[in-house]
Amino acid sequence: MSEVELKKIVPFWDKLSKKQKEILTSSAKWKHEEWKKGFRFLSYENIYGCIFIQSGSIGAFLFGENDVETELYRMGRDEVCVADFALTCGKEISDVAFQVLTKTADVVILDKKETERIYDNVPQFEAYLSKSFAEKIPHLFAAIGQRDYFSLEKKIADLLLNESARVRSNELLLTHAQIASRIGSARESVTRKLKEWKELGVVSGERGEITIRNKEFLKKI
């Protein structure tokens, strides 16, 4: 890609050294594409590293249970979409999809491997991507937390109802640690949720015992 074209894409161009500019211009991995509305890709496909949006809008969505999706954030003109989460936060987030929201989106793409190479060799590029992603982190982690919170609630409700059916009683001999172990969660999270339900009158009980007081509440969950 030419220097003129790159100047339009990277706002930090004038701060780069001659060698750093050569690293960017020498890359043959830059691709200019026009995506149609509805075009979609998943974060774990590892196709793209980052996407510079020239026009149009792209949305990021988090998958939930039963294929329900939560919109995390939207990105528009002159923004960069960081598709390689492992690069900026050290961990892949597999449940995120990106989709074109407008009639078209004019984008410049850099694949995963080349994004990593430039990221490691041009500190300004690293700072630019990290800053862009940092602005999205609150939306991303809030959505993940909300999804996992409700998933926890459903798992506990399922376990209590199944155990009640198994022993044919609403009085269950279960500790919080046992519940946590069986649903693959932390005991503290289970205790917090059961405390909420006790205050609502859904369950009651002392250590090692849980009595279901409102089975319809659990069924709705």
N, C-alpha and C positions, 0 to 999 in steps of 0.2 A: 504494500500500500504506500502511496506517495506521502511526502511530508505535508503537502497541502491538505490532503484528505484526513490525515491523522490529527492535524491541528484542530479540525472541526469536531473530532471525537473526544480527544483527551484534553481536559482543561489545564493540565499541569505541563503541557508541552514545553513552554518557555523556561521551565525550571529544570529541564533535563540537561545532562551533559551531552557532549557530542557522541560519546560511546553509547549512552543510554538511548539516544535518538536512533542510532544505527540498529540497536537491538529491536526496536519497535518497527522500523521501516524494513528491516531485512526479513521479517517474518512473512512467510508465504501463506500463513494460516488464516489471515483476515478474509472474511467472506461477507459480501454485501447481498442481502436478500430482502424480498418483500413477502411478508407472511399475511395470509388471509384471515379474516375473522374466524375464530374457532380453532385455529391451529394450536396444537397442544403438545407438550412434552413433559416428562416426569423427571424429577431431580435425580433419581437413582439410575437413570439411563446413562448418565455420565457422558453425554454427547457434547454439551457445551460447558465452557468455563465461565464466560461472561458475555453479555449481550448489550451493546450500546444502542439505545433506542433513538432513532432519528426523527420518527413521527409515529403517531398512533399510541396505543396503550396496551400494556400487558399486565395481567393480574396473577397473583400467586395465591394458591388455594391449598388448604390442609385437609387431608382425608380424615374422615371420622368413621364411626361404626355404621354399617349398612350403607356404605358408599356416600354418606352425607359429607358435604364439603363446606368448609368455612373459609370465606375470603380473608386473606391475611393483609394484603396491601396491593396497591396499584402503582405502576410505574409508567411515566410518560416521556415526552420529548426531552432529550438531553440528559436522561437518567441512565444509569447502568444497572442491568439486572445481573446479580451474582447468582449463577446457577450451580456453582461448585461450592456447596456449603462446607465441605471438608477443608477447603482452602482457607476460609475466613473464620470458621468457628471450631475447626479441628475435629468435626464429626459429621458424617453423612446424615442427612435427615431424609429418610426414604419416602415419607408420606406427603410430599409437596409436589403439586403440579403447576405449570405455568401455561397460561392461555391468552391468546390475542383477543382483546375485548372490542376493539374498534374495527371498522370495515377492512382496514389494512394496517400493517405495522412495518415501517421501513427500518431495518436493523442491520447492524454490523456485528458479526459473530466472531468470537475467538474460541477455538476448541479448548477442551480441558487441559490437554498436555501442554499446549503453547501458553495458555493462561498461567499455568504453574511455572513455566520457564521464565516468563517475563516477571511474574510476581516475585520470584527469587532473585532476580537480577536488577530490578528497577524499584527502589524503595518508594518512589513517588506513586508508582502504579499500585504497589501493595497498600499504601496509605489511602489511596483513592477508593479501592475496592472495599477495604476494611471500614472506612468511614460510611460508605454507602450502605453496607450490610448492617453496621451498628445501628443505623437509624431504623432498620426493619426488625431488629431483635425483639423489642418489647411486644410488637404485634405477633411475632412468631411464637415466642415462649408463652405468651398469655393464651393463645389459641391451643397450644399443645397442653398446657396446664388444665385448661377448661375441658378439653377432650378427655384427658386422662382422669380428671376428677369425676366426670359423669360415667366413665367406663368403670371406675372403681365402685361407684354407687350401684351400678347394674350388677357387677360381679357379686357384691355382698348380698344384694337382694336375691339373686338367683340361688346362691348357696343356702341362705336361710330358708327359702321356700322349698328347695329340694330336700334339705335335711328334715324339715317339718313333715314333708310327704313321706319320707323314708321311715321316720320313727312314729308317724301318725300322732303327732303331738305338736303343740305350739311352744312347749317347754323344751329347750335344747341345751344339751351339755356341751358347750363350745367355749373355748377361750379365745381372746382376740388374737393371740399368737397362732392358734390353730387355723382360724379363718384366714389370716394373712398368709400362712404357709400354703393353704389350699388354693388361694386365688393368685398367688405370686405377687404379693404387695408387702408394704412395710406395716408392722404392727401398729406404729404410731398413726398411720393414715386410717387404718381400720378403727382404732379407738376413737379418733376424732369424728369419723362418720357415725359410729354407733352412739356417741355422746349427743350428736345433733338429733338423731332419731329418738333417743330417750327423752329429750326435751320436747319433742313433738308428740310424744306418746305412742310412737310406732313400736318401740320395744322397751323392755325393762329387764331387770336382772342384776345379780351380783356377780362377783368374780367366778368365772367358769360356767356361768349359766346365763342364757338369754331366752327371754319369753317374748314371743311375737304378739303384740297387742292390736296391730292394725295390718292384717294380711293384704287387704285391698290396696293399701299404699304401696306395698312392696310389689304387688302384681303390676301396678301401673308403671313402675320403674322398669 
